Amino acid sequence: MNRYISSLILLFLPTLFSAQAYLRKKQNFGIYSQYNWSLSNNSLTATQLGITKQYAKIILPELGWRQQTLVVPDRITQLPSSIKTNYACFALQFRVPILKINERKVGRSCRAEVIELFFAPEAAIQIPQSNQISNSFLSYKAGLGIYHVRSGFSKRHKAWNVKFEAYYRGIYKQQYSMNPLGSELGLQLRILHFKVYDFLK
């Protein structure tokens, strides 16, 4: 009997020492990208890129750059011409998970998608060219996001978090009211990378 137990220990000893189970640290860094289109002007769209970071699981400040494109006919040729406007953007997103859907078991892990509700006050400061009138604005963004979760301790799953978000943006105040921006709908992709550690070591 003792020989049988000793054989089992020798068999599983390398596995126990080589096992890895990763957990997230608080340190993280992320990027996001947006595409927005105006509800009041079909010719007005915008793209935005930026960086973000997650604090306390519910707060995500954002710092980004927005380029807005307005397509208008050229006065001489009457062909479409693009007017581009650039902004430096700041936002503070607050999010709350509200629903878990599509719960399932795959192998040894349990998996699901989480839907979250978020709200973010924003400020956009126009970077004017020599012939532009500055039209900075304050706004708010509210919408729903979805991301994948699974049980287990794999390094890749713990290190990365990818979120897809859809939202409504309302304009609260504009610097130059003669050229109103109007409300927008938008889609956003957010990718966060977390530092992880192997707690078995």
C-alpha positions in Angstrom: 0.0 0.0 0.0 2.8 2.4 0.9 4.5 1.6 -2.4 1.2 2.5 -4.2 0.9 5.8 -2.4 4.5 6.7 -3.1 4.1 6.0 -6.8 1.1 8.3 -6.9 3.0 11.1 -5.2 6.0 10.7 -7.6 3.5 10.7 -10.6 1.8 14.0 -9.6 4.6 15.8 -7.9 6.0 17.4 -11.2 2.4 18.5 -12.1 1.9 20.2 -8.7 5.2 22.1 -9.0 4.6 23.2 -12.6 0.9 24.3 -12.1 0.1 27.9 -12.7 -2.9 29.9 -11.5 -3.0 33.6 -12.4 -4.8 36.4 -10.7 -5.1 40.1 -11.7 -3.3 42.9 -10.0 -4.8 46.4 -9.8 -2.3 47.8 -12.3 -3.9 48.1 -15.8 -3.8 50.1 -19.0 -6.2 50.3 -21.9 -7.1 51.9 -25.2 -10.4 52.6 -26.8 -11.8 53.6 -30.2 -15.1 55.2 -31.2 -17.2 55.9 -34.2 -19.9 58.4 -33.9 -22.6 59.8 -36.2 -24.9 62.8 -35.7 -28.6 62.4 -35.2 -29.3 65.9 -36.7 -26.9 65.9 -39.6 -26.3 62.9 -41.8 -23.1 64.4 -43.2 -21.4 64.8 -39.8 -19.4 61.8 -38.3 -16.5 61.5 -35.9 -13.9 59.0 -34.9 -12.0 59.0 -31.6 -9.0 57.2 -30.1 -7.7 57.4 -26.6 -6.3 55.8 -23.5 -8.0 54.7 -20.4 -7.5 53.0 -17.0 -9.8 51.2 -14.6 -10.1 52.1 -10.9 -12.1 50.2 -8.3 -13.8 48.2 -11.0 -16.4 50.9 -11.7 -14.4 54.1 -12.7 -12.6 54.5 -16.0 -11.1 57.9 -16.9 -10.5 58.6 -20.6 -8.1 60.8 -22.5 -8.5 61.0 -26.2 -8.3 62.7 -29.6 -11.5 63.2 -31.7 -11.6 64.1 -35.4 -14.9 65.3 -36.7 -15.8 65.2 -40.4 -18.5 67.3 -42.1 -19.1 66.5 -45.8 -20.4 69.6 -47.7 -20.6 70.4 -51.5 -17.8 72.6 -52.7 -19.1 76.1 -53.7 -17.3 76.0 -57.0 -17.3 72.4 -58.2 -20.4 71.3 -56.2 -18.4 68.1 -55.5 -18.3 66.7 -51.9 -15.7 68.3 -49.7 -14.7 67.3 -46.2 -14.2 69.8 -43.3 -12.3 68.2 -40.5 -12.2 69.5 -36.9 -9.9 68.1 -34.1 -10.6 68.0 -30.4 -8.8 66.9 -27.2 -11.3 64.9 -25.2 -11.6 64.1 -21.5 -14.2 61.8 -19.8 -14.9 60.0 -16.6 -16.9 56.8 -17.1 -18.9 55.2 -14.3 -20.2 51.6 -14.9 -22.4 49.1 -13.1 -22.9 45.4 -14.2 -26.6 44.8 -14.5 -27.1 41.4 -16.2 -25.3 38.1 -16.9 -26.5 36.3 -20.1 -25.7 33.1 -22.1 -24.3 31.3 -19.0 -22.7 28.0 -20.1 -20.1 25.4 -19.1 -17.3 24.6 -21.5 -15.0 21.9 -20.3 -14.1 22.7 -16.7 -14.9 26.4 -16.9 -18.1 28.4 -16.6 -18.6 31.2 -19.1 -21.0 34.1 -19.7 -21.4 37.6 -21.1 -22.0 40.5 -18.8 -24.0 43.5 -19.7 -23.2 46.8 -17.9 -24.8 50.2 -17.8 -22.5 53.2 -18.0 -22.6 57.0 -17.8 -19.8 59.5 -18.5 -19.6 63.3 -18.3 -17.3 64.6 -21.0 -15.4 67.7 -22.1 -14.0 68.3 -25.6 -11.6 71.2 -26.3 -11.3 72.1 -30.0 -7.8 72.5 -31.4 -8.5 75.4 -33.8 -6.7 76.1 -37.0 -6.0 79.7 -38.0 -9.3 80.0 -40.0 -11.5 78.2 -37.5 -13.8 79.4 -34.7 -13.3 77.4 -31.6 -16.4 75.4 -30.6 -15.5 73.4 -27.5 -18.3 71.6 -25.8 -19.5 69.7 -22.6 -21.4 66.5 -23.1 -22.5 63.3 -21.5 -22.5 59.7 -22.7 -24.8 56.9 -21.6 -25.2 53.4 -22.9 -24.7 49.7 -22.6 -21.5 47.6 -22.8 -20.9 43.8 -23.0 -17.9 41.7 -22.2 -17.0 38.0 -21.8 -16.2 36.4 -18.4 -15.1 32.9 -17.5 -14.0 31.0 -14.4 -10.4 29.6 -14.0 -7.0 31.1 -13.7 -5.5 31.2 -17.2 -3.0 33.9 -17.8 -4.5 35.2 -21.1 -8.0 35.5 -19.7 -6.9 37.3 -16.5 -4.6 39.6 -18.4 -7.1 40.9 -21.1 -10.6 42.4 -21.0 -12.4 43.4 -24.3 -15.6 45.4 -24.2 -18.0 46.4 -26.9 -20.2 49.5 -26.1 -23.1 51.3 -27.7 -24.2 54.7 -26.4 -26.0 58.0 -26.8 -24.1 61.3 -26.5 -26.0 64.4 -25.6 -24.5 67.9 -25.8 -24.8 69.8 -22.6 -23.2 73.1 -23.5 -21.3 74.6 -26.5 -18.9 77.4 -26.7 -20.3 78.7 -30.1 -24.1 78.1 -30.4 -24.3 79.4 -34.0 -22.9 76.0 -35.2 -24.7 73.4 -33.1 -23.2 69.9 -33.0 -26.3 68.0 -31.9 -26.7 64.6 -30.3 -24.9 61.5 -31.5 -25.0 57.7 -31.5 -21.8 55.8 -31.2 -20.0 52.5 -31.0 -16.9 51.9 -28.9 -14.3 49.1 -28.5 -12.4 49.1 -25.2 -9.4 46.9 -24.6 -7.8 46.6 -21.1 -4.6 44.8 -20.1 -4.0 43.9 -16.5 -0.8 42.9 -14.8 -1.2 39.3 -13.4 0.7 37.1 -11.0 1.0 33.4 -10.4 -0.2 32.9 -6.8 1.1 29.3 -6.7 4.6 30.6 -6.7 
